[in-house]
Amino acid sequence: MPKKTTSTPARKTPAKRSTTRAPIKVTKESKSGRNEQFRTAGGRDLSRPQLVREIEQGLHPNHHVRVIKGTKTPVSNPDGKTANNLDDD
């Protein structure tokens, strides 16, 4: 008599996240100087809340979120280099 086999559901492989620092550029600031719009290395334009959400989801591993004056703000992780900081073009 043949053995009964049970199939196991296929595992979903999570999307591979980059470990290299992808540049994110500030494209718009408020009058007070708060960064409000950003462009990712892939050319996507994101608002500050959209970028904050993606950072919190782990989609930008070299960035984190700080609360500055009560507002969630995306920032680059410190590494001693200024070339990859969130900055204007």
Backbone as XML, in Angstrom:
<?xml version="1.0"?>
<chain id="A" units="angstrom">
  <residue number="1" name="MET">
    <atom name="N" x="0.835" y="-1.180" z="0.000"/>
    <atom name="CA" x="0.000" y="0.000" z="0.000"/>
    <atom name="C" x="0.886" y="1.252" z="0.000"/>
  </residue>
  <residue number="2" name="PRO">
    <atom name="N" x="0.614" y="2.201" z="-0.920"/>
    <atom name="CA" x="1.459" y="3.407" z="-0.985"/>
    <atom name="C" x="1.229" y="4.315" z="0.220"/>
  </residue>
  <residue number="3" name="LYS">
    <atom name="N" x="2.297" y="5.055" z="0.582"/>
    <atom name="CA" x="2.221" y="5.996" z="1.696"/>
    <atom name="C" x="1.369" y="7.184" z="1.310"/>
  </residue>
  <residue number="4" name="LYS">
    <atom name="N" x="0.606" y="7.658" z="2.279"/>
    <atom name="CA" x="-0.150" y="8.885" z="2.050"/>
    <atom name="C" x="0.808" y="10.064" z="2.209"/>
  </residue>
  <residue number="5" name="THR">
    <atom name="N" x="0.704" y="10.972" z="1.302"/>
    <atom name="CA" x="1.539" y="12.168" z="1.413"/>
    <atom name="C" x="0.629" y="13.372" z="1.575"/>
  </residue>
  <residue number="6" name="THR">
    <atom name="N" x="1.087" y="14.271" z="2.357"/>
    <atom name="CA" x="0.337" y="15.514" z="2.523"/>
    <atom name="C" x="1.181" y="16.632" z="1.957"/>
  </residue>
  <residue number="7" name="SER">
    <atom name="N" x="0.517" y="17.493" z="1.264"/>
    <atom name="CA" x="1.276" y="18.608" z="0.706"/>
    <atom name="C" x="1.277" y="19.758" z="1.703"/>
  </residue>
  <residue number="8" name="THR">
    <atom name="N" x="2.377" y="20.421" z="1.756"/>
    <atom name="CA" x="2.466" y="21.595" z="2.618"/>
    <atom name="C" x="2.305" y="22.828" z="1.743"/>
  </residue>
  <residue number="9" name="PRO">
    <atom name="N" x="1.638" y="23.837" z="2.256"/>
    <atom name="CA" x="1.456" y="25.036" z="1.443"/>
    <atom name="C" x="2.805" y="25.672" z="1.112"/>
  </residue>
  <residue number="10" name="ALA">
    <atom name="N" x="2.887" y="26.216" z="-0.077"/>
    <atom name="CA" x="4.131" y="26.870" z="-0.501"/>
    <atom name="C" x="4.374" y="28.090" z="0.371"/>
  </residue>
  <residue number="11" name="ARG">
    <atom name="N" x="5.602" y="28.268" z="0.763"/>
    <atom name="CA" x="5.959" y="29.441" z="1.570"/>
    <atom name="C" x="6.155" y="30.631" z="0.657"/>
  </residue>
  <residue number="12" name="LYS">
    <atom name="N" x="5.640" y="31.737" z="1.096"/>
    <atom name="CA" x="5.866" y="32.966" z="0.348"/>
    <atom name="C" x="7.203" y="33.534" z="0.789"/>
  </residue>
  <residue number="13" name="THR">
    <atom name="N" x="8.050" y="33.790" z="-0.166"/>
    <atom name="CA" x="9.342" y="34.375" z="0.141"/>
    <atom name="C" x="9.174" y="35.881" z="0.192"/>
  </residue>
  <residue number="14" name="PRO">
    <atom name="N" x="9.580" y="36.522" z="1.298"/>
    <atom name="CA" x="9.440" y="37.969" z="1.357"/>
    <atom name="C" x="10.318" y="38.640" z="0.309"/>
  </residue>
  <residue number="15" name="ALA">
    <atom name="N" x="9.884" y="39.804" z="-0.121"/>
    <atom name="CA" x="10.668" y="40.555" z="-1.096"/>
    <atom name="C" x="12.037" y="40.845" z="-0.507"/>
  </residue>
  <residue number="16" name="LYS">
    <atom name="N" x="13.041" y="40.702" z="-1.322"/>
    <atom name="CA" x="14.401" y="40.947" z="-0.871"/>
    <atom name="C" x="14.598" y="42.437" z="-0.671"/>
  </residue>
  <residue number="17" name="ARG">
    <atom name="N" x="15.115" y="42.792" z="0.471"/>
    <atom name="CA" x="15.347" y="44.191" z="0.772"/>
    <atom name="C" x="16.817" y="44.507" z="0.578"/>
  </residue>
  <residue number="18" name="SER">
    <atom name="N" x="17.045" y="45.649" z="0.023"/>
    <atom name="CA" x="18.406" y="46.072" z="-0.261"/>
    <atom name="C" x="19.141" y="46.407" z="1.028"/>
  </residue>
  <residue number="19" name="THR">
    <atom name="N" x="20.403" y="46.027" z="1.093"/>
    <atom name="CA" x="21.211" y="46.400" z="2.241"/>
    <atom name="C" x="22.109" y="47.574" z="1.897"/>
  </residue>
  <residue number="20" name="THR">
    <atom name="N" x="22.121" y="47.967" z="0.640"/>
    <atom name="CA" x="22.905" y="49.137" z="0.274"/>
    <atom name="C" x="22.059" y="50.373" z="0.481"/>
  </residue>
  <residue number="21" name="ARG">
    <atom name="N" x="22.700" y="51.471" z="0.665"/>
    <atom name="CA" x="22.006" y="52.718" z="0.948"/>
    <atom name="C" x="21.516" y="53.328" z="-0.354"/>
  </residue>
  <residue number="22" name="ALA">
    <atom name="N" x="20.214" y="53.282" z="-0.563"/>
    <atom name="CA" x="19.615" y="53.892" z="-1.745"/>
    <atom name="C" x="19.318" y="55.351" z="-1.424"/>
  </residue>
  <residue number="23" name="PRO">
    <atom name="N" x="19.737" y="56.253" z="-2.293"/>
    <atom name="CA" x="19.525" y="57.669" z="-1.980"/>
    <atom name="C" x="18.053" y="58.051" z="-2.036"/>
  </residue>
  <residue number="24" name="ILE">
    <atom name="N" x="17.642" y="58.802" z="-1.055"/>
    <atom name="CA" x="16.319" y="59.417" z="-1.035"/>
    <atom name="C" x="16.569" y="60.907" z="-0.973"/>
  </residue>
  <residue number="25" name="LYS">
    <atom name="N" x="16.009" y="61.624" z="-1.917"/>
    <atom name="CA" x="16.241" y="63.063" z="-2.006"/>
    <atom name="C" x="14.995" y="63.834" z="-1.608"/>
  </residue>
  <residue number="26" name="VAL">
    <atom name="N" x="15.190" y="64.942" z="-0.936"/>
    <atom name="CA" x="14.099" y="65.847" z="-0.597"/>
    <atom name="C" x="13.782" y="66.672" z="-1.836"/>
  </residue>
  <residue number="27" name="THR">
    <atom name="N" x="12.513" y="66.733" z="-2.216"/>
    <atom name="CA" x="12.122" y="67.513" z="-3.391"/>
    <atom name="C" x="11.266" y="68.723" z="-3.038"/>
  </residue>
  <residue number="28" name="LYS">
    <atom name="N" x="10.772" y="68.785" z="-1.781"/>
    <atom name="CA" x="9.963" y="69.935" z="-1.382"/>
    <atom name="C" x="10.046" y="70.117" z="0.125"/>
  </residue>
  <residue number="29" name="GLU">
    <atom name="N" x="10.217" y="71.371" z="0.545"/>
    <atom name="CA" x="10.212" y="71.720" z="1.958"/>
    <atom name="C" x="9.062" y="72.681" z="2.234"/>
  </residue>
  <residue number="30" name="SER">
    <atom name="N" x="8.591" y="72.678" z="3.474"/>
    <atom name="CA" x="7.584" y="73.661" z="3.878"/>
    <atom name="C" x="8.298" y="74.996" z="4.113"/>
  </residue>
  <residue number="31" name="LYS">
    <atom name="N" x="7.531" y="76.049" z="4.350"/>
    <atom name="CA" x="8.126" y="77.367" z="4.623"/>
    <atom name="C" x="8.999" y="77.337" z="5.868"/>
  </residue>
  <residue number="32" name="SER">
    <atom name="N" x="8.665" y="76.452" z="6.806"/>
    <atom name="CA" x="9.449" y="76.350" z="8.042"/>
    <atom name="C" x="10.709" y="75.501" z="7.865"/>
  </residue>
  <residue number="33" name="GLY">
    <atom name="N" x="10.839" y="74.850" z="6.702"/>
    <atom name="CA" x="12.018" y="74.036" z="6.448"/>
    <atom name="C" x="11.817" y="72.549" z="6.656"/>
  </residue>
  <residue number="34" name="ARG">
    <atom name="N" x="10.603" y="72.117" z="7.007"/>
    <atom name="CA" x="10.339" y="70.689" z="7.195"/>
    <atom name="C" x="10.300" y="70.003" z="5.837"/>
  </residue>
  <residue number="35" name="ASN">
    <atom name="N" x="10.995" y="68.875" z="5.717"/>
    <atom name="CA" x="10.989" y="68.097" z="4.481"/>
    <atom name="C" x="9.600" y="67.494" z="4.289"/>
  </residue>
  <residue number="36" name="GLU">
    <atom name="N" x="8.989" y="67.747" z="3.118"/>
    <atom name="CA" x="7.611" y="67.314" z="2.879"/>
    <atom name="C" x="7.449" y="66.342" z="1.707"/>
  </residue>
  <residue number="37" name="GLN">
    <atom name="N" x="8.279" y="66.421" z="0.691"/>
    <atom name="CA" x="8.183" y="65.535" z="-0.478"/>
    <atom name="C" x="9.562" y="64.930" z="-0.736"/>
  </residue>
  <residue number="38" name="PHE">
    <atom name="N" x="9.558" y="63.687" z="-1.218"/>
    <atom name="CA" x="10.806" y="62.948" z="-1.405"/>
    <atom name="C" x="10.765" y="62.180" z="-2.715"/>
  </residue>
  <residue number="39" name="ARG">
    <atom name="N" x="11.951" y="61.894" z="-3.275"/>
    <atom name="CA" x="12.066" y="61.039" z="-4.451"/>
    <atom name="C" x="13.017" y="59.906" z="-4.088"/>
  </residue>
  <residue number="40" name="THR">
    <atom name="N" x="12.553" y="58.676" z="-4.330"/>
    <atom name="CA" x="13.380" y="57.502" z="-4.043"/>
    <atom name="C" x="14.342" y="57.247" z="-5.200"/>
  </residue>
  <residue number="41" name="ALA">
    <atom name="N" x="15.289" y="56.358" z="-4.986"/>
    <atom name="CA" x="16.247" y="56.009" z="-6.032"/>
    <atom name="C" x="15.547" y="55.438" z="-7.255"/>
  </residue>
  <residue number="42" name="GLY">
    <atom name="N" x="14.397" y="54.809" z="-7.041"/>
    <atom name="CA" x="13.617" y="54.243" z="-8.142"/>
    <atom name="C" x="12.767" y="55.269" z="-8.871"/>
  </residue>
  <residue number="43" name="GLY">
    <atom name="N" x="12.831" y="56.535" z="-8.436"/>
    <atom name="CA" x="12.107" y="57.591" z="-9.113"/>
    <atom name="C" x="10.691" y="57.821" z="-8.610"/>
  </residue>
  <residue number="44" name="ARG">
    <atom name="N" x="10.321" y="57.164" z="-7.510"/>
    <atom name="CA" x="8.977" y="57.370" z="-6.968"/>
    <atom name="C" x="8.954" y="58.623" z="-6.112"/>
  </residue>
  <residue number="45" name="ASP">
    <atom name="N" x="7.896" y="59.426" z="-6.275"/>
    <atom name="CA" x="7.687" y="60.611" z="-5.450"/>
    <atom name="C" x="6.762" y="60.249" z="-4.303"/>
  </residue>
  <residue number="46" name="LEU">
    <atom name="N" x="7.199" y="60.559" z="-3.080"/>
    <atom name="CA" x="6.425" y="60.215" z="-1.888"/>
    <atom name="C" x="6.259" y="61.440" z="-1.005"/>
  </residue>
  <residue number="47" name="SER">
    <atom name="N" x="5.106" y="61.527" z="-0.350"/>
    <atom name="CA" x="4.902" y="62.557" z="0.668"/>
    <atom name="C" x="5.610" y="62.100" z="1.947"/>
  </residue>
  <residue number="48" name="ARG">
    <atom name="N" x="5.757" y="63.007" z="2.898"/>
    <atom name="CA" x="6.381" y="62.647" z="4.162"/>
    <atom name="C" x="5.636" y="61.497" z="4.841"/>
  </residue>
  <residue number="49" name="PRO">
    <atom name="N" x="4.281" y="61.542" z="4.963"/>
    <atom name="CA" x="3.589" y="60.408" z="5.601"/>
    <atom name="C" x="3.779" y="59.087" z="4.849"/>
  </residue>
  <residue number="50" name="GLN">
    <atom name="N" x="3.820" y="59.125" z="3.520"/>
    <atom name="CA" x="4.036" y="57.887" z="2.751"/>
    <atom name="C" x="5.417" y="57.317" z="3.031"/>
  </residue>
  <residue number="51" name="LEU">
    <atom name="N" x="6.439" y="58.180" z="3.041"/>
    <atom name="CA" x="7.803" y="57.707" z="3.297"/>
    <atom name="C" x="7.921" y="57.186" z="4.726"/>
  </residue>
  <residue number="52" name="VAL">
    <atom name="N" x="7.317" y="57.876" z="5.679"/>
    <atom name="CA" x="7.334" y="57.403" z="7.073"/>
    <atom name="C" x="6.743" y="55.999" z="7.149"/>
  </residue>
  <residue number="53" name="ARG">
    <atom name="N" x="5.609" y="55.785" z="6.499"/>
    <atom name="CA" x="4.946" y="54.473" z="6.514"/>
    <atom name="C" x="5.865" y="53.396" z="5.925"/>
  </residue>
  <residue number="54" name="GLU">
    <atom name="N" x="6.514" y="53.698" z="4.799"/>
    <atom name="CA" x="7.410" y="52.717" z="4.175"/>
    <atom name="C" x="8.622" y="52.419" z="5.056"/>
  </residue>
  <residue number="55" name="ILE">
    <atom name="N" x="9.159" y="53.437" z="5.717"/>
    <atom name="CA" x="10.290" y="53.211" z="6.625"/>
    <atom name="C" x="9.843" y="52.322" z="7.781"/>
  </residue>
  <residue number="56" name="GLU">
    <atom name="N" x="8.667" y="52.594" z="8.331"/>
    <atom name="CA" x="8.161" y="51.778" z="9.436"/>
    <atom name="C" x="7.888" y="50.337" z="9.008"/>
  </residue>
  <residue number="57" name="GLN">
    <atom name="N" x="7.617" y="50.124" z="7.725"/>
    <atom name="CA" x="7.402" y="48.780" z="7.196"/>
    <atom name="C" x="8.724" y="48.087" z="6.867"/>
  </residue>
  <residue number="58" name="GLY">
    <atom name="N" x="9.843" y="48.790" z="7.014"/>
    <atom name="CA" x="11.154" y="48.210" z="6.757"/>
    <atom name="C" x="11.585" y="48.262" z="5.303"/>
  </residue>
  <residue number="59" name="LEU">
    <atom name="N" x="10.940" y="49.079" z="4.498"/>
    <atom name="CA" x="11.261" y="49.129" z="3.070"/>
    <atom name="C" x="12.481" y="49.988" z="2.759"/>
  </residue>
  <residue number="60" name="HIS">
    <atom name="N" x="12.935" y="50.779" z="3.709"/>
    <atom name="CA" x="14.128" y="51.622" z="3.529"/>
    <atom name="C" x="15.028" y="51.378" z="4.740"/>
  </residue>
  <residue number="61" name="PRO">
    <atom name="N" x="15.819" y="50.296" z="4.694"/>
    <atom name="CA" x="16.543" y="49.839" z="5.886"/>
    <atom name="C" x="17.590" y="50.799" z="6.420"/>
  </residue>
  <residue number="62" name="ASN">
    <atom name="N" x="18.022" y="51.766" z="5.643"/>
    <atom name="CA" x="19.046" y="52.697" z="6.114"/>
    <atom name="C" x="18.454" y="54.007" z="6.613"/>
  </residue>
  <residue number="63" name="HIS">
    <atom name="N" x="17.179" y="53.971" z="6.954"/>
    <atom name="CA" x="16.472" y="55.153" z="7.437"/>
    <atom name="C" x="15.625" y="54.779" z="8.641"/>
  </residue>
  <residue number="64" name="HIS">
    <atom name="N" x="15.305" y="55.767" z="9.446"/>
    <atom name="CA" x="14.411" y="55.558" z="10.580"/>
    <atom name="C" x="13.525" y="56.789" z="10.740"/>
  </residue>
  <residue number="65" name="VAL">
    <atom name="N" x="12.603" y="56.704" z="11.670"/>
    <atom name="CA" x="11.640" y="57.785" z="11.882"/>
    <atom name="C" x="11.894" y="58.406" z="13.249"/>
  </residue>
  <residue number="66" name="ARG">
    <atom name="N" x="11.944" y="59.720" z="13.280"/>
    <atom name="CA" x="12.036" y="60.472" z="14.527"/>
    <atom name="C" x="10.772" y="61.301" z="14.674"/>
  </residue>
  <residue number="67" name="VAL">
    <atom name="N" x="10.389" y="61.577" z="15.884"/>
    <atom name="CA" x="9.290" y="62.499" z="16.118"/>
    <atom name="C" x="9.921" y="63.849" z="16.447"/>
  </residue>
  <residue number="68" name="ILE">
    <atom name="N" x="9.731" y="64.809" z="15.563"/>
    <atom name="CA" x="10.297" y="66.142" z="15.721"/>
    <atom name="C" x="9.143" y="67.128" z="15.849"/>
  </residue>
  <residue number="69" name="LYS">
    <atom name="N" x="9.093" y="67.801" z="16.983"/>
    <atom name="CA" x="8.012" y="68.744" z="17.281"/>
    <atom name="C" x="6.644" y="68.107" z="17.056"/>
  </residue>
  <residue number="70" name="GLY">
    <atom name="N" x="6.522" y="66.835" z="17.481"/>
    <atom name="CA" x="5.254" y="66.133" z="17.408"/>
    <atom name="C" x="4.909" y="65.527" z="16.055"/>
  </residue>
  <residue number="71" name="THR">
    <atom name="N" x="5.818" y="65.615" z="15.080"/>
    <atom name="CA" x="5.548" y="65.116" z="13.734"/>
    <atom name="C" x="6.541" y="64.017" z="13.372"/>
  </residue>
  <residue number="72" name="LYS">
    <atom name="N" x="6.028" y="62.877" z="12.891"/>
    <atom name="CA" x="6.911" y="61.804" z="12.438"/>
    <atom name="C" x="7.698" y="62.294" z="11.225"/>
  </residue>
  <residue number="73" name="THR">
    <atom name="N" x="9.022" y="62.136" z="11.305"/>
    <atom name="CA" x="9.915" y="62.675" z="10.285"/>
    <atom name="C" x="10.917" y="61.612" z="9.857"/>
  </residue>
  <residue number="74" name="PRO">
    <atom name="N" x="11.048" y="61.354" z="8.533"/>
    <atom name="CA" x="12.043" y="60.380" z="8.067"/>
    <atom name="C" x="13.448" y="60.970" z="8.143"/>
  </residue>
  <residue number="75" name="VAL">
    <atom name="N" x="14.397" y="60.156" z="8.594"/>
    <atom name="CA" x="15.797" y="60.570" z="8.661"/>
    <atom name="C" x="16.693" y="59.404" z="8.247"/>
  </residue>
  <residue number="76" name="SER">
    <atom name="N" x="17.881" y="59.735" z="7.752"/>
    <atom name="CA" x="18.880" y="58.724" z="7.411"/>
    <atom name="C" x="19.518" y="58.199" z="8.690"/>
  </residue>
  <residue number="77" name="ASN">
    <atom name="N" x="19.895" y="56.919" z="8.695"/>
    <atom name="CA" x="20.659" y="56.391" z="9.814"/>
    <atom name="C" x="22.043" y="57.017" z="9.784"/>
  </residue>
  <residue number="78" name="PRO">
    <atom name="N" x="22.589" y="57.380" z="10.932"/>
    <atom name="CA" x="23.914" y="57.997" z="10.949"/>
    <atom name="C" x="24.997" y="56.995" z="10.554"/>
  </residue>
  <residue number="79" name="ASP">
    <atom name="N" x="25.936" y="57.452" z="9.736"/>
    <atom name="CA" x="27.059" y="56.601" z="9.368"/>
    <atom name="C" x="28.331" y="57.407" z="9.134"/>
  </residue>
  <residue number="80" name="GLY">
    <atom name="N" x="28.310" y="58.689" z="9.446"/>
    <atom name="CA" x="29.505" y="59.513" z="9.285"/>
    <atom name="C" x="29.693" y="60.077" z="7.894"/>
  </residue>
  <residue number="81" name="LYS">
    <atom name="N" x="28.787" y="59.761" z="6.966"/>
    <atom name="CA" x="28.893" y="60.275" z="5.598"/>
    <atom name="C" x="27.775" y="61.282" z="5.373"/>
  </residue>
  <residue number="82" name="THR">
    <atom name="N" x="28.079" y="62.400" z="4.741"/>
    <atom name="CA" x="27.035" y="63.387" z="4.457"/>
    <atom name="C" x="26.433" y="63.183" z="3.080"/>
  </residue>
  <residue number="83" name="ALA">
    <atom name="N" x="27.106" y="62.444" z="2.211"/>
    <atom name="CA" x="26.639" y="62.273" z="0.830"/>
    <atom name="C" x="25.318" y="61.509" z="0.746"/>
  </residue>
  <residue number="84" name="ASN">
    <atom name="N" x="24.980" y="60.722" z="1.765"/>
    <atom name="CA" x="23.761" y="59.936" z="1.686"/>
    <atom name="C" x="22.686" y="60.393" z="2.669"/>
  </residue>
  <residue number="85" name="ASN">
    <atom name="N" x="22.840" y="61.574" z="3.213"/>
    <atom name="CA" x="21.815" y="62.113" z="4.104"/>
    <atom name="C" x="20.624" y="62.582" z="3.273"/>
  </residue>
  <residue number="86" name="LEU">
    <atom name="N" x="19.450" y="62.612" z="3.891"/>
    <atom name="CA" x="18.288" y="63.188" z="3.222"/>
    <atom name="C" x="18.606" y="64.666" z="3.025"/>
  </residue>
  <residue number="87" name="ASP">
    <atom name="N" x="18.593" y="65.097" z="1.798"/>
    <atom name="CA" x="19.000" y="66.458" z="1.512"/>
    <atom name="C" x="18.397" y="66.910" z="0.200"/>
  </residue>
  <residue number="88" name="ASP">
    <atom name="N" x="18.427" y="68.202" z="-0.022"/>
    <atom name="CA" x="17.941" y="68.752" z="-1.286"/>
    <atom name="C" x="18.927" y="68.428" z="-2.388"/>
  </residue>
  <residue number="89" name="ASP">
    <atom name="N" x="18.424" y="68.413" z="-3.624"/>
    <atom name="CA" x="19.305" y="68.219" z="-4.783"/>
    <atom name="C" x="20.177" y="69.433" z="-4.988"/>
  </residue>
</chain>
